[in-house]
Amino acid sequence: MQDASNKAWSGRFAEPVSDLVKRFTASVEFDKRLAEFDIEGSLAHAQMLNKVGVLSDDDLSAISAGMAAILEEIRAGKFEWSVDLEDVHMNIERRLTDRIGDAGKRLHTGRSRNDQVATDVRLYLRAAIDTLVVLVKDLQSALIELAEKNIATAMPGFTHLQVAQPVTFGHHLLAYVEMLERDRERLIDGRKRVNRLPLGAAALAGTSYPIDRHMVASLLGFDGVCENSLDAVSDRDFAIEFCATASLIMTHLSRLSEELILWMNPRFGFIDLADRFCTGSSIMPQKKNPDIPELVRGKTGRINGNLMALLTLMKSQPLAYNKDNQEDKEPLFDTIDTLIATLRVYADMMRGVVVKPEAMRRALRQGFATATDLADYLVKRGLAFRDAHEAVAQAVRYAETARKDLAELTLVELRSFSPLIGEDIFEFLTIEGSLAARDHVGGTAPQQVKAAIARAKQRLTST
C-alpha cells in the first residue's frame, strides 16, 4: 500500500506510482528555486485565512514559525528535497507538517497547487524583471560612457556592410542605447501583466471558502487579481511575453556582438577588447578570440528557442490547467539566468573597449563616404537630385580610377562633372564637414550627439 502521507492525492489510487513515473513527472529539481516565493505566498494565504476565520490564531502562529525555520534551512542548504514529493510545494508542505503537525495540513485550505504555482512563478518573474531593469540600465550607462568619450570620433556608417556616410562612434553606440531603452520599457510594461494575483482561483473554479483575494494581493505587492479563475491557473502568456522581450534584448546584443567581432578583426581594427574578455588558441599563439560576443550571439538562438518552446507549449491546451504547464519553468528559468548573466558581462566588457580612431578614419577614406554630401551640395545650388546623383556617380568612378578620395580631386577635376561646383566645395567633402552638416535631432553632428547623451542620461536617472 502506498504511503498516503507522501502524496496529496494518494487516497484515490489502488497502487503506487512507479519509480519511473515519479522521476518523469517530478519537477522539484528545477522548481525548488521557487521555494522562497512559495513560502512568501503561503504566509500571505495563511494570514488571509486567519482574517476570514478559516484558520485559528494558534495555527497561524505555528505556520509562521514553521515557515521561518524552513526558510532558514533552505537558505543554509540544509533542506532535504525529495523527488517522491514531486515539487517544491509538496516538499515544503510536508516539512511544515512534520514540524508543526495538523496546522501544516490546514494551510492548503482554499487553494490548489494550480493557483499556488501560478502565483509563485509570477512572484519569481516579477523579482527577475526588477533585477533585469537595473542591469539593462547599467549596460546603457556603459554604452553612454563610451559614447561620451567618442562624441566626435569619426567612423564609417554602413549599409549593406559597405561604407555609406560618416557618423561618429558615439552616435553609433547611442543607437544601441535607444534599442535597450525600448527593451527596458517593454520589461517595465510587461511587469504590469505579471503583477496580477492568481491565488484564490484554486484548481480552476475558485473556492467555497470566504477568501479575500484583494488582501492577499496587497500583502504580496500585486497590483490586482486575475479576474477569471480558469484563466488565472491555466495561461502563461505573461511568461511568453517576458521571453519575447528577452529575445529582443538578446537580438539587440547579438547585433552589437556581430559588430564588435567585425571591428576587432584586423581587417577593420576599429576596437580592441580587454584581454579578460577574450581567449587564445591551443595551437595558434597569436590568436585573441572575442569569445564573449560570440557566445552572446550563440545564446541568442537559445533564448529564441525558449520562446518557441513556450508558444508551442500553450498552443493547443484546452482550459484549464494541464500537466503540460510544468514544462513552462525550465525555458523561463533558463531565459532569466542567461539574460542576467549576459547583461552583467556585457556591461563590464563595454567598459573595457579600446577605440582606435585612426583605423576608423582610414576606413572612411576607402569608400567615398562624402559622396552624398557632394550630391546635396549640387542640389542646394539648383540641380535636380537625380541629375546630381548621376554627376557624383561619375565623379566617384573617376576618383576610383585615379585612386583618390573625392576630397583629393582638384577643383578643375570636380568641375568637369558640374559647373555648379565652387571653391567652397572642399568644406563639404571633409569628414568633419559631413558630420557637422547633420545638425538636427537624431543626426550625427557632434553637438547633436552630445545633446542626445544628455537626454539619455536624464532618462536613466528619471525612470
Rosetta blueprint (number, residue, H / E / L):
1 M L
2 Q L
3 D L
4 A H
5 S H
6 N H
7 K L
8 A L
9 W L
10 S H
11 G H
12 R H
13 F L
14 A L
15 E L
16 P L
17 V L
18 S L
19 D H
20 L H
21 V H
22 K H
23 R H
24 F H
25 T H
26 A L
27 S L
28 V H
29 E H
30 F H
31 D H
32 K H
33 R H
34 L H
35 A H
36 E H
37 F H
38 D H
39 I H
40 E H
41 G H
42 S H
43 L H
44 A H
45 H H
46 A H
47 Q H
48 M H
49 L H
50 N H
51 K H
52 V L
53 G L
54 V L
55 L L
56 S L
57 D H
58 D H
59 D H
60 L H
61 S H
62 A H
63 I H
64 S H
65 A H
66 G H
67 M H
68 A H
69 A H
70 I H
71 L H
72 E H
73 E H
74 I H
75 R H
76 A L
77 G L
78 K L
79 F L
80 E L
81 W L
82 S L
83 V H
84 D H
85 L H
86 E L
87 D L
88 V H
89 H H
90 M H
91 N H
92 I H
93 E H
94 R H
95 R H
96 L H
97 T H
98 D H
99 R H
100 I H
101 G L
102 D H
103 A H
104 G H
105 K H
106 R H
107 L L
108 H L
109 T L
110 G L
111 R L
112 S L
113 R H
114 N H
115 D H
116 Q H
117 V H
118 A H
119 T H
120 D H
121 V H
122 R H
123 L H
124 Y H
125 L H
126 R H
127 A H
128 A H
129 I H
130 D H
131 T H
132 L H
133 V H
134 V H
135 L H
136 V H
137 K H
138 D H
139 L H
140 Q H
141 S H
142 A H
143 L H
144 I H
145 E H
146 L H
147 A H
148 E H
149 K L
150 N L
151 I L
152 A L
153 T L
154 A E
155 M E
156 P E
157 G E
158 F E
159 T E
160 H L
161 L L
162 Q E
163 V E
164 A E
165 Q E
166 P E
167 V E
168 T E
169 F H
170 G H
171 H H
172 H H
173 L H
174 L H
175 A H
176 Y H
177 V H
178 E H
179 M H
180 L H
181 E H
182 R H
183 D H
184 R H
185 E H
186 R H
187 L H
188 I H
189 D H
190 G H
191 R H
192 K H
193 R H
194 V H
195 N L
196 R E
197 L E
198 P L
199 L L
200 G L
201 A L
202 A L
203 A L
204 L L
205 A L
206 G L
207 T L
208 S L
209 Y L
210 P L
211 I L
212 D L
213 R H
214 H H
215 M H
216 V H
217 A H
218 S H
219 L H
220 L H
221 G L
222 F L
223 D L
224 G E
225 V E
226 C L
227 E L
228 N L
229 S H
230 L H
231 D H
232 A H
233 V H
234 S H
235 D L
236 R L
237 D H
238 F H
239 A H
240 I H
241 E H
242 F H
243 C H
244 A H
245 T H
246 A H
247 S H
248 L H
249 I H
250 M H
251 T H
252 H H
253 L H
254 S H
255 R H
256 L H
257 S H
258 E H
259 E H
260 L H
261 I H
262 L H
263 W H
264 M H
265 N L
266 P L
267 R L
268 F L
269 G L
270 F L
271 I E
272 D E
273 L L
274 A L
275 D H
276 R H
277 F H
278 C L
279 T E
280 G L
281 S L
282 S L
283 I L
284 M L
285 P L
286 Q L
287 K L
288 K L
289 N E
290 P L
291 D H
292 I H
293 P H
294 E H
295 L H
296 V H
297 R H
298 G H
299 K H
300 T H
301 G H
302 R H
303 I H
304 N H
305 G H
306 N H
307 L H
308 M H
309 A H
310 L H
311 L H
312 T H
313 L H
314 M H
315 K L
316 S L
317 Q L
318 P L
319 L L
320 A L
321 Y L
322 N L
323 K H
324 D H
325 N H
326 Q H
327 E H
328 D H
329 K H
330 E H
331 P H
332 L H
333 F H
334 D H
335 T H
336 I H
337 D H
338 T H
339 L H
340 I H
341 A H
342 T H
343 L H
344 R H
345 V H
346 Y H
347 A H
348 D H
349 M H
350 M H
351 R L
352 G L
353 V L
354 V E
355 V E
356 K L
357 P H
358 E H
359 A H
360 M H
361 R H
362 R H
363 A H
364 L H
365 R L
366 Q L
367 G L
368 F L
369 A L
370 T L
371 A H
372 T H
373 D H
374 L H
375 A H
376 D H
377 Y H
378 L H
379 V H
380 K H
381 R L
382 G L
383 L L
384 A L
385 F H
386 R H
387 D H
388 A H
389 H H
390 E H
391 A H
392 V H
393 A H
394 Q H
395 A H
396 V H
397 R H
398 Y H
399 A H
400 E H
401 T H
402 A H
403 R L
404 K L
405 D L
406 L H
407 A H
408 E H
409 L L
410 T L
411 L H
412 V H
413 E H
414 L H
415 R H
416 S L
417 F L
418 S L
419 P L
420 L L
421 I L
422 G L
423 E L
424 D L
425 I H
426 F H
427 E H
428 F H
429 L H
430 T L
431 I H
432 E H
433 G H
434 S H
435 L H
436 A H
437 A H
438 R L
439 D L
440 H L
441 V L
442 G L
443 G L
444 T L
445 A L
446 P H
447 Q H
448 Q H
449 V H
450 K H
451 A H
452 A H
453 I H
454 A H
455 R H
456 A H
457 K H
458 Q H
459 R H
460 L H
461 T H
462 S H
463 T L
